[in-house]
Amino acid sequence: MPKRERELIEQKEEIYNFLTQSNISEQNIVRLNHLVESPDEEVAYLAGIVLEVAKVKPHKKKRLKVLARERRDLLEKLDESGLIFAHGCY
């Protein structure tokens, strides 16, 4: 597998893993800001969504409930992108 393709897969996994953590930390936010600037549109888009989530509700507890109440648009983006599955909702 080409190095670039492997890096893209790893970056997407990294983004999904941020949502599985109990807290999206400041270090994670710095990393997400870096990933938002990725030349790959999908990586940049996914990182942007998770970055917005981190700004609204960095802690996992009741995150989806808060998003449903305050940022339904962001919850829909999580659903459309498949990131909602990383949160543990099936």
Helices and strands as residue ranges (DSSP letters): H 3-20, H 26-36, H 41-56, H 63-70, H 72-81, G 83-87
